Amino acid sequence: MVTEEGPAPVASGSRRDGGRAIGRAGDAGEIRELTYGAAATRVPRWSAAIAARTGPGDTVVLFTPNGIDQFLLCLAVSRAGRIPVPVNPQMRPREIDHVIVDSGATLVVRGAAELSSGPGSRSAPEPPDRPELDDVAALFYTSGTTGTPKGVELTHRALVGGLTPMAALPTWLRHDELVLSLPIAHIMGFISVLGPTLAGIPMYFLRHFRADRVLDVIEQRRSSAFMGVPATYRLLDEAGAATRDLTCVRAWMTGADVMPGPLARKFKSYGASATLPVIGAVGEAAFFEGYGMVETGGGVVAKLSPPMLPVGLGDSLGFTLPGWKVRVADLDDQPVAAGTVGELQIKGPGVLKGYHGDAAASAGVLTDDGWLRTGDLVRSGPFGLLSFQGRSKNVIKAGGYSVYAVEVEADLEEHPDVVEAGVVGIDDAKLGQ
């Protein structure tokens, strides 16, 4: 099973060839295939059952196993005019209880099978009322690393706006296959499935990440692209990626964290630009890195390292994607001069509407004129290139100077014996830190 259709405005843009495979999913040797036609039947049926058990605008928590069914359930909830709240089943019980209570959920779905009987299960689905673009489409909860998880309100405009260009990708990409194993309940996983669905790119989805299994899938199926976070690339490398035939891969993609340059260079060399008759694999793969967060509904800034070119742009985040605006601001939300370190602030279609039921937190993260305060420190360089300098809380004040932990970490990681570095400040009587 793998994907199709998307919440109301999202859903209306995802219909394609009914018999064409959206993708495949596999776990423990089992491979299942889902077509657009099958998904287009399944989503309205689930939507009717959900509508019969809830009211317009209600929130519905989807506490289901990670997988494409959870994605399709999100679409079904939204099609019914309700707000889906996908939950990572690996969350702790108290976190799950918090999400259910905080979201005000009127229904908790623990599996698609629950919708095959009971109210609405045999009803003919009613055509949904088309929501407004600025209506809330979904609630995604933050990880809670800095406190209690907060519900991020993302609108239909937020979820669709940044993905529209993907629908116009070249048709030859429809013959590729993207391998991914990400949690659907996290924005990166959700967008990584929604985007290819709209673009018509088949996927192979693994519900649970196992490095050896991912390598088997890529090598045996000759898949052409992989999406994962930097940590998964480290695990793939440790699992012997260098010994596998991965020349089928033309593009590696990542996000959610800083990707070490040496590791990106390795994976570029494992892939290839093309496979030619007689000659075989030539060149190397491209590497794509994106920057975004749940509060932006996906990627905002990105950089691409094309085949046969070094992993360029240094440790920068890259360039701003179309449709977005960024600025580097001081503590008073005023733009700073180019080359000066400040907080990255973002404005665009994907910026959250607010934190659900938390006006104070919403006011703290959004300026009066709609800019998102990310808490990330950057420096703007030539042509608008943004260089990451760390989190605002990770600046070390030493002798009156600001020392950015990320810069020291990058230098340490250049040493061949250093896999990953972390730098923190220690209180010092003379220098402060």
C-alpha positions in Angstrom: 0.0 0.0 0.0 1.3 3.4 -0.6 -0.5 6.7 -1.4 -3.2 8.8 -3.2 -5.5 11.7 -2.8 -5.0 14.6 -0.4 -7.1 16.7 2.0 -9.8 18.6 0.3 -7.7 21.1 -1.7 -5.0 18.6 -1.1 -7.3 15.7 -2.1 -8.6 17.4 -5.2 -5.1 17.6 -6.7 -4.1 14.0 -6.4 -6.2 12.0 -8.8 -4.2 10.4 -11.5 -4.4 7.2 -13.7 -6.7 4.9 -11.7 -4.9 1.7 -12.5 -1.4 3.1 -12.1 0.6 2.1 -9.1 1.2 4.9 -6.5 3.7 2.7 -4.9 4.5 -0.4 -3.0 5.1 -1.2 0.6 7.0 -4.0 2.2 7.8 -5.4 5.6 9.0 -8.8 6.6 9.2 -9.9 3.0 5.6 -8.9 2.2 5.1 -6.6 -0.7 1.8 -4.8 -1.3 0.8 -2.5 -4.1 -1.6 0.4 -4.1 -3.0 2.1 -7.1 -4.5 5.5 -7.4 -7.8 3.9 -8.2 -7.8 1.8 -5.1 -6.9 4.7 -2.9 -9.6 6.8 -4.6 -12.1 4.2 -3.5 -10.7 3.7 0.0 -10.5 7.3 1.1 -14.1 8.3 0.4 -15.4 5.1 2.1 -13.4 5.9 5.3 -14.4 9.5 5.0 -18.1 8.6 5.1 -17.5 6.5 8.2 -15.6 9.3 9.9 -18.3 11.9 9.0 -21.0 9.7 10.5 -19.2 9.6 13.9 -18.1 13.2 14.2 -19.2 16.8 13.5 -17.8 19.4 11.1 -14.5 20.8 12.2 -13.9 18.1 14.8 -10.4 16.8 15.4 -9.7 13.1 14.9 -6.6 11.5 16.4 -5.1 8.8 14.2 -3.2 6.5 16.6 -2.4 3.9 14.0 0.8 2.0 13.0 3.2 4.0 10.8 2.4 3.4 7.1 0.4 4.5 4.1 -2.9 3.7 5.7 -2.2 6.4 8.3 -1.5 8.8 5.4 -4.7 7.9 3.6 -6.7 8.2 6.9 -5.4 11.8 7.1 -6.9 12.4 3.7 -10.1 10.7 4.6 -10.5 12.8 7.8 -9.8 16.0 5.9 -12.2 15.0 3.1 -14.9 14.7 5.7 -14.3 18.3 6.8 -12.6 17.2 10.0 -9.0 17.9 11.2 -6.6 14.9 11.2 -4.1 14.6 14.1 -1.6 11.8 13.1 0.2 10.4 16.1 3.5 8.5 16.1 2.8 5.2 17.8 6.3 5.3 19.4 5.3 8.3 21.5 5.1 7.7 25.3 1.6 7.0 26.7 1.5 10.3 28.6 2.4 12.2 25.4 -0.4 10.4 23.5 -2.8 11.2 26.3 -1.7 14.9 26.1 -2.3 15.0 22.3 -5.8 13.5 22.7 -6.8 15.9 25.4 -5.0 19.0 24.0 -6.4 18.5 20.5 -10.0 18.1 21.8 -10.4 15.0 19.7 -13.9 13.6 19.4 -12.7 10.4 17.8 -9.6 8.3 18.1 -8.9 5.8 15.3 -6.5 3.0 16.1 -6.8 1.2 12.7 -8.6 1.4 9.4 -10.4 -1.8 10.2 -12.5 0.1 12.8 -14.1 2.1 10.0 -15.3 -1.0 8.1 -18.2 -1.5 10.5 -20.5 0.7 12.6 -21.9 4.1 11.8 -21.3 5.2 8.2 -19.4 2.2 7.2 -21.9 1.3 4.4 -23.0 4.8 3.6 -22.6 6.3 0.2 -20.0 9.0 0.7 -21.4 12.5 0.4 -19.4 15.0 -1.7 -17.4 17.0 0.8 -17.9 20.8 1.1 -14.8 22.5 -0.3 -12.9 24.2 2.6 -11.2 27.5 2.4 -7.5 27.5 1.7 -6.8 29.1 5.1 -8.9 26.6 7.0 -6.8 24.3 9.2 -6.1 21.1 7.3 -4.2 19.1 10.0 -2.6 19.3 13.4 1.0 18.0 13.7 2.4 17.9 17.2 6.0 18.9 17.9 8.5 16.5 19.4 8.3 18.0 22.8 12.1 18.3 23.2 11.8 21.7 24.7 8.6 21.1 26.7 5.1 19.7 26.2 4.3 18.9 22.6 2.4 21.6 20.9 -0.2 21.2 18.1 0.9 23.0 15.0 -2.1 24.2 12.9 -1.3 23.8 9.2 -3.7 25.1 6.6 -4.6 23.6 3.2 -2.6 26.5 1.7 0.4 25.4 3.8 0.3 21.8 2.8 -0.4 22.3 -0.9 1.3 25.6 -1.7 4.9 24.4 -1.4 4.1 21.2 -3.3 2.4 22.6 -6.4 5.7 22.7 -8.4 6.1 19.0 -7.9 3.0 18.2 -10.0 4.8 19.7 -13.0 7.9 17.5 -12.7 9.1 15.8 -16.0 7.0 12.8 -16.9 10.1 10.6 -17.1 10.3 10.8 -13.3 7.2 8.7 -13.2 9.3 5.7 -14.1 11.6 6.2 -11.1 11.1 4.7 -7.6 11.6 6.6 -4.4 12.5 4.5 -1.3 11.6 5.9 2.0 11.1 4.8 5.6 9.9 7.8 7.6 7.1 8.4 10.2 4.0 9.7 8.5 3.0 11.5 11.8 6.0 13.8 11.3 5.8 16.6 8.7 8.9 15.3 6.8 7.4 11.9 6.4 3.9 13.2 5.5 5.3 15.7 2.9 7.7 13.0 1.5 4.6 10.9 0.6 2.3 13.7 -0.4 4.7 15.3 -2.8 5.5 12.2 -4.9 1.8 11.3 -4.9 0.9 14.7 -6.5 3.9 14.3 -8.9 3.0 10.7 -9.9 6.3 9.3 -8.7 6.0 5.7 -7.4 7.3 4.9 -3.9 8.5 1.9 -2.0 7.6 2.5 1.7 9.0 0.6 4.6 7.1 1.0 7.8 10.1 0.4 10.0 13.7 1.5 9.2 16.3 -1.2 9.1 19.5 -0.3 7.4 20.1 -3.7 5.9 16.6 -4.0 4.6 16.7 -0.5 3.0 20.0 -1.5 1.2 18.4 -4.8 0.1 15.4 -2.9 -1.4 17.5 -0.4 -3.3 19.9 -2.9 -4.6 17.4 -5.6 -5.6 14.7 -3.3 -7.0 17.2 -0.9 -8.6 15.5 2.0 -7.1 16.6 5.5 -8.3 16.1 7.7 -5.2 16.2 7.6 -1.4 14.8 10.0 1.2 16.1 9.9 4.8 17.4 11.9 7.7 21.2 12.2 8.3 21.0 9.6 11.0 19.7 7.0 8.6 22.6 7.7 6.2 25.0 7.1 9.1 23.3 3.8 9.8 23.3 2.8 6.1 27.0 3.5 5.9 27.7 1.4 9.0 25.6 -1.4 7.5 28.0 -1.6 4.5 26.5 0.7 1.9 30.0 0.9 0.3 29.9 -2.8 -0.4 26.5 -2.7 -2.2 25.7 -2.0 -5.8 23.8 1.3 -5.4 24.7 2.7 -8.9 20.9 2.7 -9.6 20.5 5.7 -7.3 20.5 9.0 -9.1 19.4 11.2 -6.2 19.9 11.1 -2.4 17.7 13.4 -0.4 17.7 14.5 3.3 16.4 17.0 5.7 15.5 17.5 9.4 19.2 17.9 10.5 22.6 19.0 9.4 24.1 16.5 6.9 27.9 16.1 7.3 29.7 16.9 4.1 32.0 13.9 4.1 29.0 11.6 4.5 27.1 13.3 1.6 30.2 12.9 -0.6 30.3 9.1 0.2 26.7 8.6 -0.9 27.2 10.6 -4.0 30.0 8.3 -5.0 27.8 5.2 -4.3 25.2 6.3 -6.9 25.6 7.1 -10.6 24.4 9.7 -13.1 23.3 7.1 -15.6 23.7 3.6 -16.8 24.9 3.2 -20.4 24.8 0.2 -22.7 28.1 -1.8 -22.6 29.8 0.9 -20.4 27.5 0.5 -17.4 27.2 3.0 -14.6 28.9 6.4 -15.1 29.3 9.5 -12.9 27.8 9.8 -9.5 24.4 10.7 -7.9 23.1 14.1 -7.0 22.6 15.0 -3.3 19.7 17.2 -2.2 19.3 18.8 1.3 16.3 20.7 2.5 15.7 22.9 5.5 12.3 23.3 7.1 10.3 22.4 10.2 6.8 21.5 11.2 5.9 25.1 11.6 6.6 25.7 7.9 4.8 22.7 6.6 7.9 21.4 4.9 11.0 22.8 3.1 11.8 26.5 2.8 15.5 26.5 1.9 17.5 23.9 -0.1 20.7 23.2 -1.7 21.7 20.7 -4.5 25.0 19.1 -5.1 24.8 17.9 -8.8 26.7 14.9 -10.1 30.4 15.3 -10.5 30.6 18.5 -8.6 31.8 18.7 -5.0 29.3 19.0 -2.1 29.2 22.8 -2.5 28.0 25.8 -0.6 30.0 24.7 2.5 27.9 24.2 5.6 25.2 26.6 4.3 21.5 25.8 4.3 21.3 26.9 0.7 19.0 29.2 -1.2 15.4 30.2 -0.5 12.8 28.2 -2.5 10.2 30.0 -4.7 7.2 31.3 -2.8 9.1 31.9 0.4 10.6 35.0 2.0 13.4 35.0 4.6 15.1 37.6 6.6 17.9 37.7 9.2 16.7 39.7 12.2 17.9 41.0 15.6 16.2 40.6 19.0 13.8 43.4 18.1 12.7 41.6 14.8 14.6 44.2 12.8 16.6 43.1 9.7 20.4 43.1 10.2 23.1 43.9 7.7 24.3 41.2 5.3 27.1 39.1 6.9 25.8 39.7 10.4 24.5 36.8 12.4 20.8 37.0 13.4 17.7 34.9 13.8 16.3 33.4 10.6 12.7 34.5 10.2 10.4 33.1 7.5 7.2 34.2 5.7 5.3 32.2 3.2 2.3 29.9 2.4 3.4 27.1 4.7 3.8 29.1 8.0 1.7 27.7 10.7 -1.6 29.4 11.6 -0.8 29.1 15.2 -0.3 26.6 18.0 -3.6 24.9 18.8 -5.2 26.4 21.9 -2.0 28.2 22.9 -2.3 31.9 22.1 0.8 32.8 24.1 3.0 30.4 22.3 1.6 31.5 19.0 2.3 35.1 19.8 5.8 34.2 20.8 6.7 32.5 17.5 4.9 34.8 15.1 5.6 38.5 14.7 2.8 41.0 14.3 3.3 41.1 10.6 3.3 37.3 10.1 7.0 36.3 10.2 7.9 33.0 11.9 10.7 33.2 14.5 12.6 30.0 13.9 15.2 30.3 16.8 17.9 29.3 14.3 20.9 31.6 13.8 22.1 32.3 10.3 24.3 34.6 8.3 23.3 35.9 4.9 26.0 35.8 2.2 26.3 36.5 -1.5 23.2 35.9 -3.6 21.1 35.4 -0.5 23.0 32.2 0.5 22.2 31.4 4.1 24.8 29.8 6.4 23.6 28.1 9.5 25.3 29.3 12.8 23.4 27.2 15.3 20.4 27.6 17.6 20.0 30.8 19.5 20.4 28.8 22.7 23.6 27.3 21.5 25.8 30.4 21.3 28.8 30.3 23.7 29.7 33.7 25.2 33.5 33.6 25.8 35.4 36.7 26.8 32.8 39.0 25.1 32.9 37.0 21.9 30.1 34.9 20.4 31.3 31.4 19.6 28.9 29.5 17.4 29.0 25.8 18.4 28.1 24.6 14.9 31.3 26.2 13.4 33.5 24.5 16.0 31.7 21.2 15.4 32.2 21.5 11.6 36.0 22.0 12.1 36.2 19.0 14.4 34.3 16.8 12.0 36.9 17.5 9.3 39.3 15.2 11.2 39.1 11.7 9.7 38.8 10.1 13.2 35.8 12.2 14.2 32.4 10.9 13.2 30.2 13.5 14.8 31.0 16.4 17.2 28.9 18.2 19.8 30.1 21.4 21.4 28.6 23.0 24.6 29.7 25.9 26.7 31.1 25.4 30.3 30.9 28.2 32.8 34.3 29.9 33.3 35.2 32.4 36.0 37.4 34.5 33.7 35.7 34.3 30.3 32.1 33.6 31.3 32.1 30.4 29.3 
